[in-house]
């Protein structure tokens, strides 16, 4: 597990999770998804199974408050293949409510992804 600091000096701690410690290969057009409405007590072992079934995951990043270490209730998931990310978005966005949450998961292309064709209605 590697810990890196955000460049904007915010109060966030980014924890990158990959159990093998070696990142798999991803396609040039791979897609990073923002995932919102995750219970704050969830860790990688609870997030990964939800997204694993759509394809090989390149990286999962859970955002945590730097001062408290508490999850911010969101994460990023990058798949090795673009199609896997689009399928996860199609099946999960606004459709699945995780235990203890009142609202469904938000699964959208991350702000860094600017390709308009990836957005779903």
N, C-alpha and C positions, 0 to 999 in steps of 0.2 A: 504494500500500500504506500503510495507516494502522496505527500502533502505539498501543495503549492499555494502561493499567496496570490490573490487577485491583484491586478496592476492598478486598480482604481483606489487602493488603500481603504476599501470599505471594510465593514466588520464581518466579512464572510471568510470562512475557511473552506477550501475546496479539497475534497478527499477523492482521489481517483482510485477506483476499485477494479482490480483484475486479478483473480486468484492465481493465475499462472505466472504473473509478474512479467509476462512477455506478451505484447500486443499482437493479435492476429493481423493478417493483411486485410486492408480495406480497399474497395474500389475507389477510383478517382472521383466518382460522383456519389460517394457514400453520403448519408444524410444523418445529421444530428437532430434528435428530437428533444424538446423541452417536455418534462413531465411534471405536472402540478397536481395538487390534492393528494399527496402521499402522507400517510400518518407520520408524525415526527419520530415515532419510535421505530419505524421501519429501517432496516439496514439492507445491505446488498443481498443477503440471503433471502430476503422477502421480496425484493424488487425484481431480481433477476428472473425467477421462474415465471413471472407475469409476461416478460418480454422475450425470454428465450425461445418460446415456441414459434416465433415469427422469423427466426434466423439467427445466424452467428452474430454475437455482440462484440463490437470492437472495444467499447469502453462504456462504463457507467460512472457518472460523476454525481455524488450526492453533495448538495450545498449545505454547509453547516455554519452556524454563527461562530466566528473566531473566538469571541470572549467566553461563550458558554459551552461551546461544543455541541449545542443542540441543533438538530436538523431544522432547516428552514421549510421543510415540507415539499421540497421540489428536487428534481435531479435532471440530468441530461443523459440520454442514451444514444450512442452512436452505433449503428449497425455496420457490418462489413459490406452489405449490399443494399443499395437504394430501395429495391423492391421490398425488402424485409421491413424497412422503416415505414414505407407507405402502407403496407398491410397492417402493421401494428397501429398506425394512426387511424386507419379506416375502422378497425375493429374495437379500439379502446377509447378514442376521444369522445367524451361526453356520454359514454355507454357503460362504464364499469365503475362502481363505487366500492372503494376498499373499506375493510372493517374499521369502524370508528369514525368514518368520515360522513359528512352530510351531502357532499357534492361529488359528482363523477370526476374521474381522472381527466385532466387536460393533457392531451398528447398532440403537440404541434411542432412544426419545424422550428428550431431555435432561431432567435433573432439574427444570428450570423448567417443563416440560410436565406438567401434573397431570391431564389428562383420561384417565380409566380406559379409555375405549373405544379408545384408540390402542394399547394394549399387546397384543402378539401372544403366543400361547402358545409 
